[in-house]
Amino acid sequence: MHYSLSDMILDLIQNSIEAKAERITLDLIRSDNYLTVRLCDNGCGMTEGELKKVSDPFYTDGIKHSQRKIGLGIPFLIQTVEQTDGRFEIHSEKNMGTSLDIQFNLGNVDTPPEGDWPGLFRQAFCFEGDYELVINRKLVSDDKRETGYTLSRIELKEVLGDFNDSAAMILLRDYMRSQEEDLLSQLKEIH
Amino acid sequence: MAKMTLEELRKLRSSQKSEMSRRDVDGKEIHIIVGMGTCGIAAGAKDALDSFLETIEKNNLNNIVVKQTGCMGLCYAEPTVDVKVPGMPDTIYGHVDAAVAKEIVESHVMKKNLVDNHIVDKPAGDIIK
């Protein structure tokens, strides 16, 4: 199993990219005790039959990785939410896309740590291809006040060019870290 | 760090570009490809990637392409990194933690000296197409 929630979510984003999604949205909504993750894509989607098989770790479509016999992204997620009193739903329609709705219970002692979010965002932006990925990171305080930031891959690509150029990747890293640091400092002020 | 706006990011990028164009670059690209499959990440590939970026930044290097890739079939030696420097043999390094990543940039990339004790032969047979 993955060490952190962010690593687990990376696998799921990668699923969307490999499903040839042109547009992916990731909402990460953090309240005191819960982390809600919504991931929607307009990729190739799955039939009802395929959808039933995704929870089986020994199922993979045989196309993405022709020599591989396992697919662990969703099974790891199911294992984690089941063990930690979380919740998870998946909806998919063939040729339309897939959406995941996950709630991690951060109050459960066995829930993995959240991990490095800006690091995840950078990684998720640096896969090859022209997909748009919009990330909404939001914190909700006890009295329902919301604060957060949004990242758009296309917007940042327009500013930085090729993310794989090390100089651009350094700026991308700094930009994402600055958004996160600002958010966390706002959180401290709220408390 | 104060929150950076998109406009500030744009300005930083364009000053970075004009700085680079002033330097004498031979046009040959250096590639650093970090294995970031589940096995790589579990073994600390993110720390290695961060260390590569920090060392590149500290030494003011350019013309380096940093990429992430999947598993190279060398899970026992993760984190693994493929380094391609013009004039040097393409090299795969294994067990690359932050300190080794720094050494790869400072020795292999900058001085064209291989880093001992971390060289692994080549990707696993079923990975090579």
Interface residues (C-beta under 8 A of the other chain):
Chain A: H2 Y3 D7 L10 D11 Q67 L72 D116 G119 Q123 C126 F127 E155 L156 V159 L160 G161 N164 D165 S166 A167 A168 M169 I170 L171 R173 D174 Y175 R177 S178 Q179 E181 D182
Chain B: M1 A2 K3 M4 L6 L9 R10 L12 R13 Q16 M20 I32 M36 T38 I41 A42 K46 D50 F52 L53 I56 E57 L61 N62 I64 V65 V66 K67 Q68 D126
